[in-house]
Amino acid sequence: MDFLIGGLAGVGAGFFSNPFDVVKTRMQLQGELRAKGLWRGAHGMMLRNSTGSASQIVAYAMCKEWMDNNNMFQQSKYLPAFLASNIGAIVKTITLTPMDVIMTRLYNQGVDAQGRGLLYSGLADCAMKITKTEGVLAFYKGIGPSYFRQAPHSVLLLVFWDMLKDLQKSYQPLSV
């Protein structure tokens, strides 16, 4: 059951958020459109995903706990989860967008004969060059479409998660 609901949430979020991801990527893209090597930049993507997931879950949990402790929005069983998941999406977007800009630049830069980047030598070099040439706000190119990509995923995932936890609590196995 968990797998099915999680899969359906992922399908729905992926379908509705895909156009925003395309817009975000095009806004962030500079350099060549060709990328060689599926694992190039994997260390950055692992850092990106762990940071994004951690910030989303912590923001969600803290916000939901605060609302529950203060008896806020109790008129609906899942309104606190909905609101907290949106806060989680905002925090995740703010956290991820700079990494997305860096990863897009690294993925799309040309490489020399040895496979080394022509523009950036790594994450830190890319971040420093963006800051120096474009300023700090360049790290937030595409933040609007990025939020509209993250929000459906966060809301569906975390609200369904709360629903599944409630189903699990109320589940009474049949005794034989």
N, C-alpha and C positions, 0 to 999 in steps of 0.2 A: 504494500500500500504506500509506504514512504517513497519507494522508488518511483511508482506511477505518478504520484502527486508532484514530486520533485521534477520528474521528467516533463510533465505537462506545464508546470510553472516555467521551466527553462525554455520550452518551445514557444510559449506565449510571449515571454519577455524578449526572447531572441527575435521573434517576428516583428513585434511592435517597436523595438529599439534599434533595429538594424539601420534604418535610414539615418538616424542621428549619429550612429557610429561612423557611417560613411562620410557624413558632413564633417564630423570631428577630425577624422583622419585626413581629409582633403585640406582642412584649414591648417593642420599641423605640418603637413608634408612640405618638405623642401628637399631639393637634391634629386638624384636619379630615382626613377620609378622601379628599377630592377633591384631585387635583393637576392643574393646568392647565399645558400646555406640556411636550412630551416632552424638550426640551433644557434645561429649567430645572435648574440644579445640575450641568450636564455638567462644568464645571471641577472640581468636587469629586469627581465620579466618576472623572475621568481621574487626579486625584491619588491617589485611593483605589486604583484598579487598578494604577497604576505602583508604588505603595508595596507593595501586597500581592504582586504578582508578583516584584518585586525581593527582598523579604524571604524569600519562599518558595524561590526559586531559590538565593539565597546560602546560606541555612540548609541546604538539601538538599546542595548541592555541598560545603560545608565539612564537614558531618557525614559524608557518604559518603567523602570524601577522607581524613578522619581515621580512619574505620574501615578503609579499604583500607590506609593507611599503617601501621596498627597490627595488621594481619592479624586483625581482629575479624570474627566471624560468617562465616567463610569456608566453613562447612559447606554453605551454599546459595549458588548463584550470585546470586540476587536478594534474599536477606534483607537485605544492607546497603542496597539501594535501597528496600526496603519500610520499614525502620526510619528511614532518612534522610528519606524522603518524609513520614512521620508527624511527624518533628521539623519539617520544612518547613511542614506543616499547622498545627502548634501556633504556630510563629512568625508565620505568615501571619494566623492567627486573632487573636493578641494585637495584631498591627499593624492589622488591618482593623476590628475591632469598634468602636473609638472613631469611626472614619470612618463606619462603617455607622450608628451612632447619630446622628451629626451629619447625614448625608445623609437618613436617614429623617425627622428633624425638619424639615429644609429642604424636602424634597419634599412633606411633608404639611401645612405651614403654610398658612394662608389668605393671600391676596394682596389688595392694594388695587386700585383702578381702573387704576392705572398698572402693575400687575403686580409691585409690590414686596412683599416678605414683610411680614406683619403682626407677626410675632414676632421674626424675626432678619433682620439686614441682610446676612449672609453667613456663611462658614465660621467666621471668628474670633469674630464676635459670638455665634454659636450656641454655640461651645465655651466662651466666657467665661460665658454665661448658664447653661449646664448646670453648669459648675463651681461657680458662685456659689450656685445654687439647690438643686442636688442632690448636689454633691460629685463628686470624681474617679471614684468607683466607678460612677457612673451611665453612664460611657463603656463599661462592660463588661456592660451589660444584654444578655442573650441570648448570652453567650459560649459556653455549653455547646452549644446548638443550632447556633451558628455553626461551632464546631469539627466537629460531626458532619456539617455541610454541606461543609466544606472538606476533611476527611480523605479521603472516597472519591475526590473529584476529584484531590487531590494524589497519592494512592497510585496510582490508575489511570494518571494522566498520566505520572508520573515513572518508575514501574516499566515501563510500556509503552515509554517513551522509551529506557530502558536496553536493553530487548529489541530495539527497532528498531536501535539502534546496533550491537548484537551481530550482528544479521542483516546489516546493511550491511557490517560487517567481514568476515563469512564469505562474502559474495556474490562469486562468480566468474563474470563474464560469459562466455557461450559464444563461443568464437572461430570465425569463419566461414572 
